[in-house]
């Protein structure tokens, strides 16, 4: 395989349809295989809005329509086989374990508190699901921050 292209974006909310459309269009234009989104600001029942014809799988943790929320979006055609998905009820992280190209994989998307909280990170790092969550050679990672200008 030629590797996967990953992206991590703090999108600062996806409740506005135009903004959500622009975010998904940008991810598609960048040919991202897997996108890690933070601050989705969506409730459990509105996560279905993170769908598009190029998206194959979506895993998320939700909190409220005004705060937190994380999502992992996997492009169609990526042969990811889900083993287990864990969503934080506080909208702080989602952990997904499975397999791509017969290679075991753990993906963790974290939106940590903006204050020093060692217990929060220790809880995630010490979890059995987080063990072995290390990137592989040949993967490109992009990080971005999505802002709207008024």
N, C-alpha and C positions, 0 to 999 in steps of 0.2 A: 504494500500500500504506500501511497505518497504522503502519509501523515494526515493529521486533522488540523483544521484551523479553528481556534477557540477565541472567544471574545468575552470580556467581562465589562459590563456597563452599569453604572448607577444612573437609572433613567428618570428618577425623581417623579414618579407617578405615570400611570397609563390610563387614567380615567377619561381623559379627553380623546374622542375618537380620532381627530386629526393628528394629534401628537402620537397616539398609539400607531396609527397607520404609517407615519413618517419613521418611527423607530423600527417597525417591522420591515419597511421598505429598505431602510439603510442596512439592516442586518442581511437582508437578501442580496443587496447589491455588493456587499463585501464578501459574499460567498462563504459566510460563516457556517461551519459544520455544527458547532455547539456554541450556544450563547448563554452566559451566566448573567442574569439580570437582577439588580438589587433595587429596592424602593419601588416595587411595582404598585404599591398603594391600592391593592385590590382585595376585596373580600373573597371568601371561599367560593361563593356562588357566581362571582363575576370573572373568575380566572379563565373561563371559556373564551373570553375576548382575546386571549393571547393565541389565537389560531390564525393560520394563513395557509394557502394552498401549498407552500413550500415547506411547511413545518410538519414533521412526522410525529414527534412526541414532545410533550410538555410535562414537567414535574415542578411543583411549586409549594411554597408555604405562604399562607395568607394571614393577615391580621385585621386591618381596617382599610377603608377607602381613603384614609388620610395619612397612613403611616406604614412603614416597614414593608415586608413582602419580598420574597425571592423567587426566582424561576430559573429552570434549566430548560432551554429549548434545543431540540435536536432536529436537524434538517432531514427531510425525506431522503431516502437512499442511504442513510448511514445505518448499517446493520447492527444497531444497538439492541441487545436482548436484556430486558430488565430482570433482575433477580430480586431486588428489594428497594423500596423508596420510603424515606422517613421525612416527614414534614413537621417542623417546629410550630406549635400552636401559637407562639408569639410572633411568628412571621420573620424570625431571625435567620433560619437556615433550612436548607433542604439537602439531604444526603441520598444519593442514588448509586446503587451498586448493580453491576451487570457485566456485560461482555461486548466488546467490539472487535471484529476480525479475530475471534477466538482468543482474545486477550482480556483477562479479568480487569475491571476498571471500577474505581470508586470516584464519583464526582461529588464535590461538596461546594455549595454556594452559600456564603456567609455574609450577612449584613449585621456586623457586630455593633454593640452599643458604642456611642461616641464618648464614652468615659472608660477609664482603666478598670476593666472587670476581668481579672484573671480566672475567676470561677467559670465564667461563661465559656471562654476558650478552652479551659481545662476539660470541661464537660464534653465538648466536641472532640478534642484531640484524644481523650481517653476512651471515647466510645469505640466499641468493637467495629462499627460500620466505617469509622474514619481510618482504621488501620490500613496502611498500604496505599493511601491516597496521595501518590506522588506522580508528577508528570513524567512523560516519556520523551526521549529524544525524537526530533522530527516533528514536533508539534509547535505550531506558531500560536502565540497568544497576543491578542490586542486588548487594550484597556481603554475605555472611553467614558466620558461623562456627558449625558444628554441634558442640555438646557434649552428652555424656550425663552425667547426674547419678546417682551411685550412692548 
